[in-house]
Amino acid sequence: MAGNRTFTMIKPDAVESGNIGNIIQMITDAGFELKAMKYTRLTEDQAKEFYAVHKERPFYQELVDYMISGPIVAAVLEKENAVADFRTLIGATDPAEAEEGTVRKKYAESKAKNAVHGSDSDENAKIESDFHFGADEIVD
Ligand code: CMP
C-alpha cells in the first residue's frame, strides 16, 4: 500500500525569489496537509549527508554548495499516495521538461536550481523526514 507522507524542501532559489508562499499555496491546494515545517539553513555537513546518495555524481559538490547558499523551508506533507502525487505536482527535475502548471515549471530556474525537493520513495520520505524533524516536531 502506498504511504501517506512525503518530505519536501523549498530550495534556496525559490526562497530567494520570494516564492515560499506561492509554493506552499500550490501544495495545500493540491490536498497535502502540513505535518511539520521549518525555515532553516543547512550546514555543509547536513547537505553532504542528505545528498550522500549522489556523492559519486559530477554535480555533487555543486549541489551541496547550492543547497547551503541560502535558507530553505523543510516540510513533512500528508496525503493519500503522497510520494507519487507530490512528484506529479512538482514536475520533472529539469524545469525545461516539466509539465505546465507544475511547481518546477512555474518557479524553478534550472535543473540544478530546481525550486523544490520531493522524496522518491516511501522509505526515503521517512529517512528524510527523520533527518530534519524529531518525532515531537511532527504534528499529528
Ligand atoms: P532533487 O531531485 O531534489 O535531488 C537531487 C538533486 O540534484 C536534484 O533535485 C537537482 O537539484 C540536482 N541535480 C540533478 N541533476 C543535476 C545536474 N545534471 N546538474 C546539477 N544538479 C543536478
Backbone and ligand atoms as CSV (ligand in chain L), in Angstrom:
chain,resi,resn,atom,element,x,y,z
A,1,MET,N,N,0.855,-1.209,0.000
A,1,MET,CA,C,0.000,0.000,0.000
A,1,MET,C,C,0.879,1.243,0.000
A,2,ALA,N,N,0.520,2.224,-0.808
A,2,ALA,CA,C,1.324,3.448,-0.872
A,2,ALA,C,C,1.257,4.197,0.454
A,3,GLY,N,N,2.379,4.784,0.839
A,3,GLY,CA,C,2.433,5.540,2.090
A,3,GLY,C,C,1.714,6.871,1.952
A,4,ASN,N,N,1.495,7.522,3.085
A,4,ASN,CA,C,0.730,8.762,3.036
A,4,ASN,C,C,1.534,9.999,3.422
A,5,ARG,N,N,2.868,9.842,3.517
A,5,ARG,CA,C,3.679,11.021,3.834
A,5,ARG,C,C,4.840,11.168,2.875
A,6,THR,N,N,5.193,12.433,2.618
A,6,THR,CA,C,6.406,12.705,1.863
A,6,THR,C,C,7.132,13.870,2.514
A,7,PHE,N,N,8.360,14.073,2.047
A,7,PHE,CA,C,9.179,15.156,2.597
A,7,PHE,C,C,9.546,16.100,1.452
A,8,THR,N,N,9.528,17.401,1.753
A,8,THR,CA,C,9.917,18.381,0.732
A,8,THR,C,C,10.843,19.436,1.306
A,9,MET,N,N,11.626,20.038,0.431
A,9,MET,CA,C,12.327,21.283,0.772
A,9,MET,C,C,12.013,22.292,-0.327
A,10,ILE,N,N,11.729,23.518,0.094
A,10,ILE,CA,C,11.728,24.635,-0.851
A,10,ILE,C,C,13.176,25.122,-0.859
A,11,LYS,N,N,13.803,25.047,-2.021
A,11,LYS,CA,C,15.261,25.222,-2.125
A,11,LYS,C,C,15.640,26.704,-2.199
A,12,PRO,N,N,16.954,26.996,-2.031
A,12,PRO,CA,C,17.379,28.393,-1.935
A,12,PRO,C,C,16.935,29.304,-3.086
A,13,ASP,N,N,16.880,28.798,-4.320
A,13,ASP,CA,C,16.470,29.681,-5.433
A,13,ASP,C,C,15.037,30.160,-5.259
A,14,ALA,N,N,14.159,29.267,-4.819
A,14,ALA,CA,C,12.739,29.620,-4.683
A,14,ALA,C,C,12.493,30.498,-3.457
A,15,VAL,N,N,13.309,30.296,-2.413
A,15,VAL,CA,C,13.211,31.180,-1.244
A,15,VAL,C,C,13.680,32.578,-1.654
A,16,GLU,N,N,14.822,32.613,-2.342
A,16,GLU,CA,C,15.425,33.895,-2.775
A,16,GLU,C,C,14.474,34.675,-3.699
A,17,SER,N,N,13.751,33.963,-4.555
A,17,SER,CA,C,12.863,34.656,-5.498
A,17,SER,C,C,11.501,34.981,-4.879
A,18,GLY,N,N,11.341,34.727,-3.593
A,18,GLY,CA,C,10.125,35.151,-2.891
A,18,GLY,C,C,8.922,34.257,-3.116
A,19,ASN,N,N,9.189,32.978,-3.434
A,19,ASN,CA,C,8.070,32.090,-3.788
A,19,ASN,C,C,7.679,31.065,-2.721
A,20,ILE,N,N,8.125,31.262,-1.476
A,20,ILE,CA,C,7.713,30.321,-0.414
A,20,ILE,C,C,6.179,30.256,-0.351
A,21,GLY,N,N,5.549,31.399,-0.263
A,21,GLY,CA,C,4.090,31.441,-0.110
A,21,GLY,C,C,3.371,30.811,-1.295
A,22,ASN,N,N,3.810,31.154,-2.520
A,22,ASN,CA,C,3.164,30.596,-3.716
A,22,ASN,C,C,3.271,29.078,-3.745
A,23,ILE,N,N,4.439,28.567,-3.366
A,23,ILE,CA,C,4.653,27.114,-3.435
A,23,ILE,C,C,3.847,26.403,-2.348
A,24,ILE,N,N,3.823,26.962,-1.144
A,24,ILE,CA,C,3.014,26.326,-0.091
A,24,ILE,C,C,1.530,26.357,-0.481
A,25,GLN,N,N,1.106,27.444,-1.109
A,25,GLN,CA,C,-0.297,27.511,-1.578
A,25,GLN,C,C,-0.584,26.399,-2.591
A,26,MET,N,N,0.329,26.182,-3.536
A,26,MET,CA,C,0.124,25.103,-4.523
A,26,MET,C,C,0.041,23.745,-3.829
A,27,ILE,N,N,0.898,23.561,-2.826
A,27,ILE,CA,C,0.944,22.273,-2.121
A,27,ILE,C,C,-0.369,22.031,-1.368
A,28,THR,N,N,-0.846,23.034,-0.655
A,28,THR,CA,C,-2.079,22.828,0.125
A,28,THR,C,C,-3.301,22.775,-0.808
A,29,ASP,N,N,-3.285,23.553,-1.890
A,29,ASP,CA,C,-4.390,23.478,-2.871
A,29,ASP,C,C,-4.491,22.079,-3.478
A,30,ALA,N,N,-3.348,21.387,-3.576
A,30,ALA,CA,C,-3.345,20.040,-4.162
A,30,ALA,C,C,-3.773,18.976,-3.148
A,31,GLY,N,N,-4.095,19.399,-1.931
A,31,GLY,CA,C,-4.660,18.458,-0.958
A,31,GLY,C,C,-3.674,17.907,0.048
A,32,PHE,N,N,-2.454,18.436,0.049
A,32,PHE,CA,C,-1.472,17.991,1.050
A,32,PHE,C,C,-1.679,18.772,2.337
A,33,GLU,N,N,-1.541,18.042,3.444
A,33,GLU,CA,C,-1.640,18.664,4.768
A,33,GLU,C,C,-0.239,18.794,5.346
A,34,LEU,N,N,0.054,19.954,5.920
A,34,LEU,CA,C,1.362,20.144,6.563
A,34,LEU,C,C,1.381,19.426,7.898
A,35,LYS,N,N,2.414,18.629,8.116
A,35,LYS,CA,C,2.569,17.922,9.399
A,35,LYS,C,C,3.743,18.488,10.197
A,36,ALA,N,N,4.689,19.109,9.493
A,36,ALA,CA,C,5.832,19.773,10.138
A,36,ALA,C,C,6.402,20.738,9.120
A,37,MET,N,N,6.934,21.865,9.602
A,37,MET,CA,C,7.549,22.813,8.663
A,37,MET,C,C,8.568,23.668,9.401
A,38,LYS,N,N,9.724,23.898,8.768
A,38,LYS,CA,C,10.702,24.811,9.376
A,38,LYS,C,C,11.492,25.586,8.325
A,39,TYR,N,N,11.754,26.852,8.661
A,39,TYR,CA,C,12.597,27.723,7.844
A,39,TYR,C,C,13.981,27.623,8.452
A,40,THR,N,N,14.965,27.203,7.649
A,40,THR,CA,C,16.270,26.914,8.223
A,40,THR,C,C,17.344,27.055,7.161
A,41,ARG,N,N,18.560,26.832,7.583
A,41,ARG,CA,C,19.671,26.852,6.631
A,41,ARG,C,C,20.514,25.619,6.892
A,42,LEU,N,N,20.818,24.856,5.853
A,42,LEU,CA,C,21.600,23.632,6.031
A,42,LEU,C,C,23.073,23.969,6.232
A,43,THR,N,N,23.739,23.200,7.081
A,43,THR,CA,C,25.199,23.289,7.152
A,43,THR,C,C,25.760,22.440,6.006
A,44,GLU,N,N,27.045,22.623,5.724
A,44,GLU,CA,C,27.659,21.819,4.662
A,44,GLU,C,C,27.590,20.328,5.010
A,45,ASP,N,N,27.832,19.995,6.253
A,45,ASP,CA,C,27.778,18.579,6.657
A,45,ASP,C,C,26.374,17.996,6.477
A,46,GLN,N,N,25.363,18.792,6.839
A,46,GLN,CA,C,23.978,18.307,6.655
A,46,GLN,C,C,23.663,18.090,5.170
A,47,ALA,N,N,24.053,19.056,4.325
A,47,ALA,CA,C,23.758,18.927,2.886
A,47,ALA,C,C,24.483,17.722,2.305
A,48,LYS,N,N,25.733,17.520,2.721
A,48,LYS,CA,C,26.502,16.368,2.211
A,48,LYS,C,C,25.849,15.061,2.627
A,49,GLU,N,N,25.372,15.013,3.866
A,49,GLU,CA,C,24.743,13.783,4.346
A,49,GLU,C,C,23.396,13.559,3.644
A,50,PHE,N,N,22.619,14.639,3.531
A,50,PHE,CA,C,21.301,14.498,2.907
A,50,PHE,C,C,21.436,13.960,1.477
A,51,TYR,N,N,22.447,14.463,0.733
A,51,TYR,CA,C,22.610,14.090,-0.673
A,51,TYR,C,C,23.700,13.027,-0.877
A,52,ALA,N,N,24.052,12.298,0.197
A,52,ALA,CA,C,25.139,11.306,0.118
A,52,ALA,C,C,24.925,10.305,-1.018
A,53,VAL,N,N,23.675,10.008,-1.325
A,53,VAL,CA,C,23.364,9.061,-2.400
A,53,VAL,C,C,23.917,9.550,-3.751
A,54,HIS,N,N,24.125,10.870,-3.874
A,54,HIS,CA,C,24.629,11.441,-5.141
A,54,HIS,C,C,26.133,11.710,-5.101
A,55,LYS,N,N,26.835,11.179,-4.093
A,55,LYS,CA,C,28.216,11.661,-3.911
A,55,LYS,C,C,29.181,11.282,-5.034
A,56,GLU,N,N,28.832,10.269,-5.814
A,56,GLU,CA,C,29.707,9.936,-6.952
A,56,GLU,C,C,29.345,10.730,-8.206
A,57,ARG,N,N,28.264,11.495,-8.145
A,57,ARG,CA,C,27.829,12.220,-9.349
A,57,ARG,C,C,28.697,13.460,-9.563
A,58,PRO,N,N,28.891,13.853,-10.813
A,58,PRO,CA,C,29.734,15.028,-11.087
A,58,PRO,C,C,29.179,16.321,-10.496
A,59,PHE,N,N,27.875,16.362,-10.269
A,59,PHE,CA,C,27.265,17.610,-9.782
A,59,PHE,C,C,27.160,17.673,-8.259
A,60,TYR,N,N,27.742,16.682,-7.559
A,60,TYR,CA,C,27.552,16.590,-6.096
A,60,TYR,C,C,27.979,17.863,-5.358
A,61,GLN,N,N,29.211,18.323,-5.604
A,61,GLN,CA,C,29.678,19.495,-4.853
A,61,GLN,C,C,28.871,20.742,-5.228
A,62,GLU,N,N,28.528,20.848,-6.511
A,62,GLU,CA,C,27.686,21.976,-6.974
A,62,GLU,C,C,26.337,21.960,-6.240
A,63,LEU,N,N,25.793,20.755,-6.099
A,63,LEU,CA,C,24.508,20.594,-5.418
A,63,LEU,C,C,24.619,20.994,-3.945
A,64,VAL,N,N,25.687,20.523,-3.294
A,64,VAL,CA,C,25.887,20.858,-1.880
A,64,VAL,C,C,26.077,22.371,-1.726
A,65,ASP,N,N,26.916,22.964,-2.547
A,65,ASP,CA,C,27.178,24.413,-2.456
A,65,ASP,C,C,25.886,25.211,-2.659
A,66,TYR,N,N,25.101,24.775,-3.612
A,66,TYR,CA,C,23.820,25.446,-3.869
A,66,TYR,C,C,22.872,25.312,-2.682
A,67,MET,N,N,22.793,24.118,-2.116
A,67,MET,CA,C,21.826,23.885,-1.026
A,67,MET,C,C,22.198,24.616,0.263
A,68,ILE,N,N,23.464,25.046,0.389
A,68,ILE,CA,C,23.854,25.820,1.581
A,68,ILE,C,C,23.989,27.302,1.252
A,69,SER,N,N,23.609,27.692,0.025
A,69,SER,CA,C,23.802,29.087,-0.408
A,69,SER,C,C,22.779,30.043,0.193
A,70,GLY,N,N,21.731,29.514,0.789
A,70,GLY,CA,C,20.702,30.372,1.378
A,70,GLY,C,C,19.730,29.526,2.163
A,71,PRO,N,N,18.772,30.168,2.834
A,71,PRO,CA,C,17.802,29.410,3.619
A,71,PRO,C,C,16.894,28.533,2.759
A,72,ILE,N,N,16.349,27.554,3.409
A,72,ILE,CA,C,15.383,26.634,2.786
A,72,ILE,C,C,14.166,26.517,3.712
A,73,VAL,N,N,13.094,25.925,3.189
A,73,VAL,CA,C,11.962,25.511,4.025
A,73,VAL,C,C,11.858,23.997,3.909
A,74,ALA,N,N,11.891,23.301,5.039
A,74,ALA,CA,C,11.728,21.846,5.059
A,74,ALA,C,C,10.334,21.538,5.586
A,75,ALA,N,N,9.678,20.529,5.016
A,75,ALA,CA,C,8.327,20.204,5.479
A,75,ALA,C,C,7.992,18.732,5.282
A,76,VAL,N,N,7.149,18.235,6.162
A,76,VAL,CA,C,6.561,16.897,6.034
A,76,VAL,C,C,5.113,17.089,5.610
A,77,LEU,N,N,4.711,16.363,4.577
A,77,LEU,CA,C,3.379,16.528,3.982
A,77,LEU,C,C,2.612,15.225,4.031
A,78,GLU,N,N,1.314,15.327,4.222
A,78,GLU,CA,C,0.482,14.115,4.281
A,78,GLU,C,C,-0.652,14.186,3.264
A,79,LYS,N,N,-0.836,13.087,2.600
A,79,LYS,CA,C,-1.924,12.924,1.617
A,79,LYS,C,C,-1.899,11.455,1.210
A,80,GLU,N,N,-3.020,10.916,0.822
A,80,GLU,CA,C,-3.004,9.566,0.280
A,80,GLU,C,C,-2.061,9.537,-0.925
A,81,ASN,N,N,-1.243,8.506,-1.049
A,81,ASN,CA,C,-0.332,8.381,-2.197
A,81,ASN,C,C,0.630,9.575,-2.301
A,82,ALA,N,N,1.123,10.016,-1.141
A,82,ALA,CA,C,1.849,11.293,-1.060
A,82,ALA,C,C,3.079,11.380,-1.958
A,83,VAL,N,N,3.911,10.344,-1.956
A,83,VAL,CA,C,5.180,10.436,-2.702
A,83,VAL,C,C,4.914,10.640,-4.191
A,84,ALA,N,N,4.101,9.794,-4.770
A,84,ALA,CA,C,3.849,9.875,-6.216
A,84,ALA,C,C,3.078,11.146,-6.570
A,85,ASP,N,N,2.062,11.482,-5.781
A,85,ASP,CA,C,1.263,12.673,-6.094
A,85,ASP,C,C,2.097,13.948,-5.964
A,86,PHE,N,N,3.020,13.959,-5.007
A,86,PHE,CA,C,3.848,15.156,-4.857
A,86,PHE,C,C,4.813,15.291,-6.027
A,87,ARG,N,N,5.351,14.173,-6.492
A,87,ARG,CA,C,6.259,14.235,-7.639
A,87,ARG,C,C,5.518,14.695,-8.894
A,88,THR,N,N,4.260,14.326,-9.013
A,88,THR,CA,C,3.455,14.836,-10.134
A,88,THR,C,C,3.262,16.342,-9.999
A,89,LEU,N,N,2.978,16.798,-8.781
A,89,LEU,CA,C,2.742,18.234,-8.546
A,89,LEU,C,C,3.989,19.061,-8.854
A,90,ILE,N,N,5.173,18.543,-8.515
A,90,ILE,CA,C,6.379,19.369,-8.707
A,90,ILE,C,C,6.918,19.280,-10.127
A,91,GLY,N,N,6.686,18.188,-10.838
A,91,GLY,CA,C,7.150,18.064,-12.219
A,91,GLY,C,C,8.574,17.535,-12.322
A,92,ALA,N,N,9.046,17.409,-13.555
A,92,ALA,CA,C,10.362,16.804,-13.825
A,92,ALA,C,C,11.495,17.603,-13.182
A,93,THR,N,N,12.599,16.897,-12.888
A,93,THR,CA,C,13.786,17.520,-12.266
A,93,THR,C,C,14.219,18.769,-13.038
A,94,ASP,N,N,14.243,18.648,-14.365
A,94,ASP,CA,C,14.631,19.775,-15.224
A,94,ASP,C,C,13.374,20.574,-15.581
A,95,PRO,N,N,13.292,21.845,-15.154
A,95,PRO,CA,C,12.063,22.616,-15.434
A,95,PRO,C,C,11.740,22.720,-16.919
A,96,ALA,N,N,12.760,22.580,-17.769
A,96,ALA,CA,C,12.512,22.642,-19.218
A,96,ALA,C,C,11.655,21.453,-19.661
A,97,GLU,N,N,11.703,20.363,-18.882
A,97,GLU,CA,C,10.929,19.165,-19.225
A,97,GLU,C,C,9.669,19.014,-18.370
A,98,ALA,N,N,9.482,19.927,-17.424
A,98,ALA,CA,C,8.336,19.805,-16.505
A,98,ALA,C,C,7.040,20.222,-17.198
A,99,GLU,N,N,5.962,19.531,-16.818
A,99,GLU,CA,C,4.626,19.843,-17.379
A,99,GLU,C,C,4.189,21.248,-16.971
A,100,GLU,N,N,3.380,21.863,-17.833
A,100,GLU,CA,C,2.748,23.153,-17.497
A,100,GLU,C,C,1.979,23.018,-16.186
A,101,GLY,N,N,2.041,24.038,-15.380
A,101,GLY,CA,C,1.249,24.045,-14.149
A,101,GLY,C,C,1.940,23.386,-12.970
A,102,THR,N,N,3.110,22.770,-13.201
A,102,THR,CA,C,3.833,22.160,-12.079
A,102,THR,C,C,4.669,23.220,-11.352
A,103,VAL,N,N,5.051,22.890,-10.126
A,103,VAL,CA,C,5.828,23.844,-9.317
A,103,VAL,C,C,7.128,24.207,-10.020
A,104,ARG,N,N,7.820,23.192,-10.543
A,104,ARG,CA,C,9.120,23.495,-11.176
A,104,ARG,C,C,8.946,24.278,-12.478
A,105,LYS,N,N,7.898,23.984,-13.227
A,105,LYS,CA,C,7.668,24.762,-14.461
A,105,LYS,C,C,7.474,26.229,-14.111
A,106,LYS,N,N,6.768,26.470,-13.013
A,106,LYS,CA,C,6.454,27.857,-12.643
A,106,LYS,C,C,7.627,28.562,-11.974
A,107,TYR,N,N,8.333,27.848,-11.117
A,107,TYR,CA,C,9.252,28.563,-10.219
A,107,TYR,C,C,10.715,28.143,-10.291
A,108,ALA,N,N,11.051,27.038,-10.968
A,108,ALA,CA,C,12.457,26.601,-10.970
A,108,ALA,C,C,13.270,27.371,-11.996
A,109,GLU,N,N,14.540,27.566,-11.665
A,109,GLU,CA,C,15.448,28.284,-12.570
A,109,GLU,C,C,16.126,27.340,-13.546
A,110,SER,N,N,16.507,26.152,-13.090
A,110,SER,CA,C,17.317,25.238,-13.901
A,110,SER,C,C,17.264,23.846,-13.276
A,111,LYS,N,N,17.908,22.888,-13.941
A,111,LYS,CA,C,17.950,21.517,-13.419
A,111,LYS,C,C,18.617,21.473,-12.044
A,112,ALA,N,N,19.624,22.294,-11.827
A,112,ALA,CA,C,20.299,22.331,-10.519
A,112,ALA,C,C,19.472,23.149,-9.525
A,113,LYS,N,N,19.071,24.342,-9.941
A,113,LYS,CA,C,18.291,25.234,-9.065
A,113,LYS,C,C,16.819,25.004,-9.361
A,114,ASN,N,N,16.322,23.870,-8.860
A,114,ASN,CA,C,15.003,23.433,-9.328
A,114,ASN,C,C,13.872,23.593,-8.298
A,115,ALA,N,N,14.023,24.594,-7.442
A,115,ALA,CA,C,12.926,25.113,-6.592
A,115,ALA,C,C,12.473,24.236,-5.432
A,116,VAL,N,N,12.309,22.932,-5.690
A,116,VAL,CA,C,11.773,22.060,-4.635
A,116,VAL,C,C,12.388,20.668,-4.708
A,117,HIS,N,N,12.401,20.027,-3.546
A,117,HIS,CA,C,12.766,18.616,-3.450
A,117,HIS,C,C,11.501,17.829,-3.141
A,118,GLY,N,N,11.417,16.622,-3.662
A,118,GLY,CA,C,10.353,15.705,-3.262
A,118,GLY,C,C,10.945,14.314,-3.111
A,119,SER,N,N,10.620,13.629,-2.036
A,119,SER,CA,C,11.146,12.273,-1.804
A,119,SER,C,C,10.777,11.360,-2.971
A,120,ASP,N,N,11.662,10.371,-3.251
A,120,ASP,CA,C,11.388,9.493,-4.395
A,120,ASP,C,C,10.818,8.127,-4.005
A,121,SER,N,N,10.658,7.885,-2.695
A,121,SER,CA,C,10.060,6.615,-2.252
A,121,SER,C,C,9.541,6.801,-0.829
A,122,ASP,N,N,8.675,5.888,-0.411
A,122,ASP,CA,C,8.174,5.937,0.977
A,122,ASP,C,C,9.328,5.788,1.961
A,123,GLU,N,N,10.259,4.898,1.619
A,123,GLU,CA,C,11.403,4.664,2.501
A,123,GLU,C,C,12.225,5.946,2.657
A,124,ASN,N,N,12.519,6.616,1.550
A,124,ASN,CA,C,13.302,7.855,1.637
A,124,ASN,C,C,12.508,8.988,2.285
A,125,ALA,N,N,11.201,9.003,2.103
A,125,ALA,CA,C,10.375,10.026,2.766
A,125,ALA,C,C,10.559,9.948,4.278
A,126,LYS,N,N,10.587,8.734,4.791
A,126,LYS,CA,C,10.755,8.524,6.237
A,126,LYS,C,C,12.173,8.924,6.676
A,127,ILE,N,N,13.164,8.481,5.912
A,127,ILE,CA,C,14.564,8.812,6.246
A,127,ILE,C,C,14.759,10.325,6.219
A,128,GLU,N,N,14.243,10.978,5.174
A,128,GLU,CA,C,14.447,12.427,5.012
A,128,GLU,C,C,13.672,13.228,6.066
A,129,SER,N,N,12.457,12.790,6.380
A,129,SER,CA,C,11.677,13.463,7.432
A,129,SER,C,C,12.402,13.352,8.761
A,130,ASP,N,N,12.925,12.161,9.061
A,130,ASP,CA,C,13.633,11.942,10.330
A,130,ASP,C,C,14.941,12.724,10.377
A,131,PHE,N,N,15.524,12.966,9.211
A,131,PHE,CA,C,16.773,13.738,9.149
A,131,PHE,C,C,16.531,15.179,9.614
A,132,HIS,N,N,15.376,15.721,9.294
A,132,HIS,CA,C,15.093,17.138,9.573
A,132,HIS,C,C,14.226,17.378,10.804
A,133,PHE,N,N,13.441,16.379,11.183
A,133,PHE,CA,C,12.477,16.594,12.263
A,133,PHE,C,C,12.522,15.470,13.284
A,134,GLY,N,N,12.462,15.844,14.558
A,134,GLY,CA,C,12.287,14.860,15.614
A,134,GLY,C,C,10.816,14.457,15.661
A,135,ALA,N,N,10.540,13.300,16.266
A,135,ALA,CA,C,9.157,12.807,16.334
A,135,ALA,C,C,8.239,13.842,16.988
A,136,ASP,N,N,8.781,14.593,17.952
A,136,ASP,CA,C,7.952,15.585,18.664
A,136,ASP,C,C,7.694,16.838,17.838
A,137,GLU,N,N,8.344,16.968,16.677
A,137,GLU,CA,C,8.117,18.146,15.808
A,137,GLU,C,C,7.099,17.862,14.707
A,138,ILE,N,N,6.679,16.606,14.590
A,138,ILE,CA,C,5.683,16.255,13.580
A,138,ILE,C,C,4.324,16.228,14.269
A,139,VAL,N,N,3.417,17.082,13.768
A,139,VAL,CA,C,2.132,17.291,14.446
A,139,VAL,C,C,1.097,16.323,13.904
A,140,ASP,N,N,0.565,15.494,14.777
A,140,ASP,CA,C,-0.450,14.519,14.325
A,140,ASP,C,C,-1.853,15.036,14.485
L,1,CMP,P1,P,16.325,16.550,-6.379
L,1,CMP,O1,O,15.693,15.546,-7.295
L,1,CMP,O2,O,15.549,17.226,-5.348
L,1,CMP,O3,O,17.604,15.847,-5.699
L,1,CMP,C1,C,18.791,15.671,-6.425
L,1,CMP,C2,C,19.175,16.985,-6.985
L,1,CMP,O4,O,20.365,17.029,-7.719
L,1,CMP,C3,C,18.130,17.448,-7.988
L,1,CMP,O5,O,16.949,17.719,-7.303
L,1,CMP,C4,C,18.834,18.640,-8.603
L,1,CMP,O6,O,18.741,19.791,-7.768
L,1,CMP,C5,C,20.272,18.150,-8.589
L,1,CMP,N1,N,20.661,17.724,-9.929
L,1,CMP,C6,C,20.190,16.661,-10.622
L,1,CMP,N2,N,20.797,16.597,-11.819
L,1,CMP,C7,C,21.670,17.620,-11.872
L,1,CMP,C8,C,22.595,18.069,-12.843
L,1,CMP,N3,N,22.748,17.427,-14.005
L,1,CMP,N4,N,23.339,19.151,-12.558
L,1,CMP,C9,C,23.198,19.782,-11.369
L,1,CMP,N5,N,22.330,19.407,-10.400
L,1,CMP,C10,C,21.582,18.332,-10.663
